[in-house]
Amino acid sequence: MPTSQHIALRPLIRYLGLLIPLLIGVPYAIGTLYFVLNPDVAVKEWPGVLMSVFFATLGLVSGWRWWRIGAEIGQDEIAMRGLLFSVYVPIDGFDRVNKVWIETNHHEQGKGKTYQYRFVDANESVVGKIPASVEMCVDFQSFLSKLEQIAAGNRKTSAGSSSRQLSSKPVDEWTIQDIERYEQEN
């Protein structure tokens, strides 16, 4: 059973990063409160109401998301909360953590490469990826090594079950992935 581990942003980065969305969101939240308390002004200035609600929501939600950037290995699943999205992967749902290089094309700067960490299961399908903002957390490398240890344990447990699954399947129903897995195991 994996031990729990939790990573988060450094406190100074967390507080400084929180200032930007709050500086945007709080004045507009006050403006939205003004429009709520004065509905006759809100009727006349409806574009201002929409702008206040939009920027208040944007600032406060992005501040909340920034505050919660981090990852945690629990008993049943791995929860990773990034700035734009969160990923939840079951502990026994992946066999490898791959670093995949992706080509990017920035029009002025030209071509470049970036990478992603992806969770791959026994059937070679991607079950999740680590949000890029989680990589800014303290002790990310130890968290990544813990994920690789969990993946190695999952491979050991799934190797015995996959051999039994392949032996119970007729050979004419094997897929290319089954043949490759059979060759790797034997």
N, C-alpha and C positions, 0 to 999 in steps of 0.2 A: 504494500500500500504506500503510495507516495506521501512524503511529508509536505505539509503546507508551506508555501512560500509566497511572499507578497512583495512587489516592487512598485515604486511610485517615483514621481519627479522629485528632484532636490527641492527642499523647502523654499530657497531663495528664487529659483526659477518658477516654482509654483505661484508664489506671491507676486512676482513681477509680471508674469504672464497673465495673471488674473486682473491686474490693473487695467490693461487695455480694454478688454470687453466691458469691465465695469464703468470705465470712463465713457464708453459709448452708450451702454444700456441704462445706467441710473438716471441721467438727465432726461432721457426719453421716457423712462418709466414714470418720472415725476410729471412730465408733460401729459402722459396718458392718464395719470391720476387727476390732473387738472381738468382734462376733458370729461372724465367720469363725474367729477363734482360739479361741473358747469355744462350741463347738456345743451343749453341754448347756444353756447359758443361752439360746441362740438358740431351742431347742425350746420352752422355757417362755415366752419373750417374743416369739413370732412377730409380733404386731402392731408391736412396736418394731423388729424386723428390717425389716419392710415399709416402715415410716416412714423408717428410716435409709437404706435403699436408694433410696427415692423422692426424698427431699430431697437426698441426695448426688448422685444423677444429675441432678436438676433444677439444682442449684447449679453443678456442674462443667460440665455441657453449656452452660448459659446463659453461664457465664464464658468458655468457649471460643468460643462464637458472638460474644459481645461483643468479644473480643480480635480477631477476624477480620473485623469490619465494614469494608467497603471495596469498591472496584471496580477493575477492571483491563481495559484495552483490549489484547488480545493480537493475534496475527497472524491467527487464525482466528475468534475469538469474543470477546464481551464478557462478563466474569464479574463479577457483582455479588452480594456476600454481605451480607445483612441480618441482623438479630437473629433473625427468625423463619424466613426462607426465603432461598434463593439463586436467582438467575436467570442463565441462560446463553443468550445470543442470538448467532447467527452474524453475522459482520461484514456479509455481504451479504444478510442475512435481513430487513431492514427498510428502508422508504423515508422514514419520518417519525418524529419523536419529538413526540408531542402532550401538551400539558398539559390534562388533563380535570378539570373541576370536578364534584364529587359532593356532592349534598345529604345531610346527616346530620341525624338527629333524636335529640337528647339530651332525655330526658323532663323533667328539671328545668330545663335551660338553654334549651330550645326548639330551633328549627331552626338549622342552620349549614351551612357549606360547607367542604369540604376538597378537595384536589387530588391527582392522581396523574400521573406521567409514564409514558406508554405507548408502546411500539414498535409501529408500524403498517406492514404490508407493502403491496405494490402492489395486493393484492386487498381492501384495507380491513379486514383481520382483524388482531386484536391478537396479536402474537407474544411479548409479555412486558411487564413493567412494572418500573420502578425501585423497589426496596424503600425504604420511607420512612426507614429508619434510615441509608441511604447518603447521604441529603441532609445529615446532620450532619458529613460528612467535609470536611476542608480542601480547598479548590479545587474544590468541587462544580460551581460555575458554569462554570469552564473545562472541566471534564469534560463537562458538558452541551453546551457549545458545540462540543466535539470530536465528540460524538455527532451533533449536527446537521450538521456538516461531512461526516461519514461518510454520513449519510442523503442529503444533497444529491448526493454522488458516486454513491450507489446509484441515485438517481432518474435521473441522467444515463445510467447504463449500462442501466437497465431500460427507459428511454423508447424507445430504438431497438429493443430486443428485443420490447417489447409491441406496437409498431406492426407489426412483422413477424408477430407471433402473431395480431393482429386481422385483418391482410390475408389470412392463410392460412385464417381461419375463415369459413364462410358467414355472411351477415348474419342469417339466421333463427336462428342458434345463439348470437348475442350476448346477453349478460346486461345488466342495467341498469348494472352497474359497468363493463362493457366500453364501453357507449355513452358514459357520463360520461368515462371515460378517453380515448376517441377525441375527444370534444369538447374536452377540456382540451389535448390534444396538437396539435390542428389549429385 
